[in-house]
């Protein structure tokens, strides 16, 4: 199977949470009995504060102005959606509980509690770590990278399955790239009635797209040296997929 991939680092929880903030295009805001779905309205300050640009007639703005002390409590929810079509595309959800304040004509939200839910479960993120963390360096390029890999290089995706334990490929009908970060690539293994995710770690972290290209070439070289999984051989013989 080539290298054993003993190094399997994953992003720290605070970094993962900041990555969700960086790539999410929309958010749901609930405060003082008001709930609004906002699209393209938020940005993130270096310390993790969420800045919302809302119209003057926004119910959120009115709730902030009318709230005692002008700082209503609120919950912000962000969803991390896989850019490549597949089953169960929600990779993570991020909830921020905290307070709104008006800063320079915009709503500024400071979190007092941060919760990240992934397939492994929900984790409360340390506030100091959240404020100090930065998004993964590949986060804003991830959608473009994964869609290009899936659309233009399906042969490379299939070749990478040679690095997956054969038992994980039993009954496979489709494999898609689910996620990529500086530490590794994750594949979604779909079967007829179920699915699973397999992580292929890089030998060292990639701090940019140029380094990612080299890391991917290493994985593909390892895959080329491995034997073709029997599950995929049967799939091609049967004409399935």
N, C-alpha and C positions, 0 to 999 in steps of 0.2 A: 504494500500500500504506500510505498514511498516513506517520507518522513512521518514520524509518529505524531507530530503536532502537539508535543507535550506542553508548549507554552500556549495558554488559552486565555489570555487577558481579555477583559471586557471593560467597557467604559464604566467609570465610577458613577454611582447613582446620581450625584449632583450634576455631573457633566451630562449624563443622559437627560436629566430634567431640563437643563439649559438648552440642549439640542432640540427637544420637543418645542420649547418656546421659540427657538430660532427658525424652525421650519414650518410651524403651524400657520396657516393662512387665516383661520377663523377661530373665534372663541365664543363661549357662552358665558354670560355674566348674570348672576343672580344677586340682588341686593334689595332690601326693604320691600319685599313683595314684588319686585320688578325683575323680569327676566328678558334679556335681549340677546339675540344672536348677531354677532358682529363679524363682518368679512373684510379683511384688509385694513382693519382699523387700529391695530396695535403694533407697537414697537417695543423693544426691550433695552433698557439702560444697562450700562456695564455692571451695576450692582444687582441686577435682576429685577428692578422695578419695571412694571408694565405700564406703558404710556398709551392711553386710549384717546383717539381723536374722534369725537362724537359730535353730531350736529347740535345746534343751540336748543332745538326742541326735544332733545333726547330725554327720555324718562330717567336714565341714569344720571345725567347732569342735574336734573331737577331733584332727584333723591339726594344727591350729594349736597346741593345747596340748602335743602330743607332739613337735612339730618342734624340732630344735636351735635354741636361742636364741628359741624360740617365735614365729618369723617364717618360715613356709614360703613358698616361691615359688609363684606361681599365675598362671593366665591366665584372664581374664574375657572373654567374647564377648557382644556385643550386636548385635541385628539391627534395622535400621530398615525397617519394613514399611509400604508405602503404604496409607493408610486406605481408599481407593476400590478396589473389586475390579477387577483387570486382570491381564494376563499378567505374570509375573516381578515379583511385588510387592516383593521385597527391593530397596530403594533403596541401602542401604549396610550394611556390617558394620564393627564396631569391635572391635578386640582390645586389651586392656590386659594387659601382663605386669608383674609386680611382686611385692609382698610383703604378706602379711596380718599384722595384729597385733590383739590384743584391747584395745579401748578402751571403757570404761564398759559392759562386758557385751556389746558388739557386736563384730563383725569389721570392722575398718577396713582397706581395701586402698589402698596407695599405689603408683601406677604408676611403673615405671622405663623402660617403652617403650610407646608408643601408636601403633597402626597403623590407619588408616582406609582401607577399600576401597570405592570407588564404581565406577560404570560406566567412568570414565576410568582406573581403575587404583588400585593401593595406594600410600599415602603414609605415611611415618613423620612423626608430628607432634612438633614441638619441645615438650619437657616444660615449659619455662617458659611458652611461649605457651599450652599446654593448661591449665596451672594458672591463668593470668591471664584466660583467655577466659570469656565468658558465652554461654549458649545464645541462639539467635536469638530476638528478642522475640515472634515469632509461633509458636514451636515448640510450646508447650503447647496452643495454640488451633488448630493446623493441621488436626488430624483432623476437628474439628467444622466448620471452614471449608470444607474440601475436600468432605466428604460432603454438606454443604448445597448447595454449588455443583453437584455432580454430580446430586443427587437432585431439587433444587427448581428448578434453572436450567439444564437441558441446552441450552436455546436460547441462553443466554449463552456456553456452552462452544463451541457450533457457530459462533456469531458471531466468537469469538476466533480461529477458524481462518483468518479472512480476513487475519490478520496473519502467517500462516505462508507461507513460499515455496511456490508451487503445486507445485513438483517434490516437495516433502516429503509432499504429500497424494495422490500417485499410488497408486491401489489401496487407499485408506483404507476401513476398515470400521467403525472406532469411534475416538472421541477422548475421553479422560478426563483430568481434572486429576490430575497425578502428585504435585506438590509446590508449596508456596508458602513463601517466606521474605521477609524485609524488602526484598530486592533484586528479586524477580520471581516470576512464576508459570511453572511447567513443565507442559507438556501431553504426555501419552503418545499417540502416533499409532500405532494398531494396524492392520496389514494382515493379509491372510489367513495368511501364513506368516512374518511378521516384524513388527517394531515399531521405533519410534524416538522420541526425546524432543526437544521443541522448547521453548526457553526464551523467555519474553516478559518482558523487563526492565521495571521501573518507571522513570519519569522521575527519581524521587528515592526513597531508602529509606523504608520505612514502619516506624515505631517502635512501632506498636500497631494494634489492630483498626480503630480509627476512621480512622487514616491509610490503612490497607489499603483500606478502602471507597472512599476518594477515588482511590487509585491504580488500583483496578479500574474505576472509572467512566471514568477517562482511557483505559485500554486499550479498554474497550467503545466509547467514543466514536470512537477511532481505527479500531476494527474496523467500526463502522457506516459510516464514511466510505470504507471499502475495498470493492472488488467481491467478490462471492461466489466462492470458488474453484470452478473448473470441475469438479474431481474430486467435490466435494460436490453440485454441480448434477446431475451424471450419476448419482450415488448416489441422489438423490431421484427422478430420472426413472425409474431402473431398479427402484425400490422396494427397494433393498438397504440394510438397517440402519435 
